Amino acid sequence: MNSEITPLFRTGGHAAPGAHFAMRFSSTPRGARLARLLVGQRLDAWGVPYGCEAHDALTLIVAELAANAVRHGRVPGRDFHLAVTRNATAVRVEVTDTRAERLPALATSPPTGDTGRGLILVDHLAHRWDWHPRADGPGKTVWAEYALPAGGRTVAAPAGREIGAPATLDP
């Protein structure tokens, strides 16, 4: 974990007005996908445009943390909670689930198959990340902070093929 690095969000600090998004999602793959899509839209509205490095990294962090909440933190009938906050220098993502006994940890050996890479990606992309027990009941909150470029300004990818658009083959 990168928790020893200086925090980007201080306890008791306040985000700029309109720079907080929070919502509950069903603990299903569809809920995790919706969380990623809504955060992508919110980031764009906050000036972190689609196609820039920060947007891509943050939506991947959200996707991985939400997928982990669904896969490892799911309790039938309980949702997961997502909160995203932006300040002048960083974005903080928090995902809370209701399962306390399955704690996040980086793999000690190389992942095999299609699983085990989520927190490795989060560890690589985030400035720092960690977890803490849920304050208002059973479960845990996994959080990650992403440092924005100097001054919090981001730049979209150069014009060209639209991100997510299918590639076409020339005849």
N, C-alpha and C positions, 0 to 999 in steps of 0.2 A: 504494500500500500504506500501511497505517497502522502500519508497523513503528517509527516514531520515537516512539510513545507509550510511556509507562512500562509495562514488562512486568507482567502479572498473575501470571505464574508465574516464579519465580526459579530459576535453575540451582542444582541441589542441594537445592531445596525438596522437601518431602514432602507428599503429599496425605493427607487423613484416611483412616483405614482404611476399606476398602470403597468408596472413591470413585474407583476406576479400573476401566475396562472395556477389554479389548483382544481382537481376534479377526481372523482372516484370512477373506476372502470371495473367492468366484470373481469374476474380472474380467468380469462379465456384468451386464446390466441387472437380472437377478434378484438377483445378489449385492449390488448397490448398494441395491436396494429393501429387502432383508433387513437390511442395515446400518442404514438409516434407521429401520426398525421396531424393531429391537433397542435402538438408542440411545434411541428414544422411551420404551420401557418402562423402561430403566435410569434415564433422567432422572426419570421419575415416581417410581421407587423411591428416588431420592436427594432427593426433596422439590421437584423442579421439575415441577409437575403439568401434565398434559395441559390444553391450552386457555389457558395463560398465555403472555404475550408471550415470555418466555425460552425456554420449551419449543418454541414455534412457530419462533422464530428459530434455535435450535440444531438442530432436526431439518431445517430448510431448509439450514443450513450443511453438515450431514452429507450430505444428499441431493446437494448441488451438488459437494462435494469427492469423494464416491464416484462420482458420474456422470462427473466429469472423469477420475478414475483409470481408469474403464472405457473411456471414449472416447479419451482422449489418452495414457494411461499403460499401456495394455494390451500385454502381451507374451504371445503364445499359451502356455498352460500355466502361467502365473504368476498368483498371486492378488495382491490388494491387502490391505494391513494397515490396520486402523482402531484407534486408541487414543483413548479419551475419559477425561479426568481432571477431577474437580471438587474445588476447594478452597473455603474459606469465602467467597471473593469472586468466583470466576469458574469457567468451564468451558473446558477446552482440548480441541480436536479435532485429531487428526493423522491424515492419510491418506498412506500410503506405497505407491508403485508401483515397478516395476522398469525404467522407461523414463527414461533420463537425458537424452536429447536433446530431449525436448519439455517445455520449461520453462513454468511458469505466468506469465502476464502479463495485465494489464488491457488491454482493447481500446483502441486509440487513436482509433477512429472508432465511431460508433454501430453496435450490432449489427444485422445484417440476418437475416431469416428466423427460424428457430427455434433458432439457436445464438448463442453469444457473450455470454450474460447471466450465466452462472454466477458468475464471479469478481466481476462488478459487484455481484451480490447479496451475496456473501460480504463484499466490501469495505464495503458499506453496513451490513450487520447486525453484523459482528464489531467488537470494540474494536480489534483489530489482527490482521493475518495476514501470512504470508510463507512462504518455502520454504527448504529447505536440502538439499544432497546427502545421499543415504542413507548412513549410516555403515557399514553392514555389507554393502555390495555395490552393484551398479549401481542407479540410480534416484534418486528424490527423495522428500522428505516435504513435503507442503503442510500447514500448520497454521493454525488460527484460534483466537483467544481471545475469549470472550464474557463481559463483565462482568455479574455478577448484580446485582439491585437491592441497595441498602444493606443490609448485614448478611447477604446471601445468601438472604434470604427471598423467596419468590415466592408469588403469589396466583393461584388458578385464575380463569378467566373466569366471569362471572356465570352463574347457572343459566339454562337456556333450552334451545334446541335443542342436542343433543349434537354436538360437533365431529365432522365427517365423516359425520353422519347425513344421509340425503337429505331435501331439503325437500319438504314436502307442499303441495299446492294445495288451497285451500278451494273447495268446489263453489259 
